[in-house]
Amino acid sequence: MEYIYAALLLHNAGKAVTEDAVTAVLQAAGIEVNEARVKALVAALEGVDIEEAISKAAFAAPAAAAAPAAAAPAAEEAPAAEEEEEEEDTSEEDGMAGLGALFG
């Protein structure tokens, strides 16, 4: 996930998302860099309009946020601890679905 964040940070700063730039951002954050993952990320983002991918993910987010609300009546019957776990799982799944849009 930190690899994607590095790419988004570079994009937001107006910098090119290159292997060297992603590696530099990750190293600056104190993360041990896996060169194969960096190469895969940069290759996957080649030709992708990141702004468009972000806007599509933002557009899909309200629909994804409505899904947990629809499941709320069933969750009310569960104990509070289980409810929190379910919400965290849903948030991670929704986030991953949005990130998937970055890769085409």
N, C-alpha and C positions, 0 to 999 in steps of 0.2 A: 504494500500500500504506500509505503514511503517513496517508492520509485515514481508512482503516479503523482504524488504530492510534489515531488521535485520537478516533474515535467510541468505541472500546473503553475508552480511558482515561477519557473523560467518563462512560461507563456505570459503570465500576468505581468512580469517585469519587462516584457517586450524583447526577450532574448530568444535566440534560436534553441530549439530542443535538440541538442546534439549529445552524443555519447560523452564527450569531454565535459560538457556543461552539467549534465545530469550527475556524472561522477563527482564533479566538484561540489555540487550542492549537497549530495549525500555525505561526502567526506567532511564538509563543513559542519554538518549536523552530527558528526561522530558515528556515522553508520558504516559498518563494514560492507564494502561494495562488492556485489557479485557481477562481474563484467558480462556474463551471459544474460543476466536479467536486464542489464542496461541496454545491451544490443537488441534484445527482444522488444523492449519497450519502444526504443527509438524506431525500430523497423515497423512496429505496429502503428505508431503514430504518423509514419510517413504518408503524406497525402490526406491526412485527416484534418478537417477544419475544426480545431479545438473549440472555437467560439460557438460553432453550430452544435457540437456535441454537448457543450455545457448548457446551451439553451434548451436542447431536447431533454436533457436530464432534469433541468429545472422545471420544464413543462410536465414531465412525468411524475415529479415529486408530489404534487398535490393529489394526484390519483392514488399514488402509493400511500400517502398519509391517510387517505379515506379508508383504505382497506383495514387497518387496525381498528378504526372506529366502528366499522361494520361488525367486527369480531368481538367487540366489547361485551355484548350481553353474555356470550359464552365464557368470557374471561372473568366476569363478575362472580361466577360460581366457584372459581378456583381460589385457593389461598393467596394472600398478598405476595408472598415470596415467589410463587410460581408465575404470578402475573408479571412481576418485574422481569423475570427471565424471558418470558415470551415477548415482552416489549423490546428488550435488547436484541433478541434474535431477529425480530421483524425489522428493526432499524438497520442491523447489519446486512440483512438480505436486501432491503430496499437500497441501501448504499451501494452494494455490489452490483445491483441491477443497473443503477444509474451510471456506475463506472464502466459497465460493459459497453455503454454507448460510445465511449471514447475509442473503442477498438473496432468500430464499424458495425 
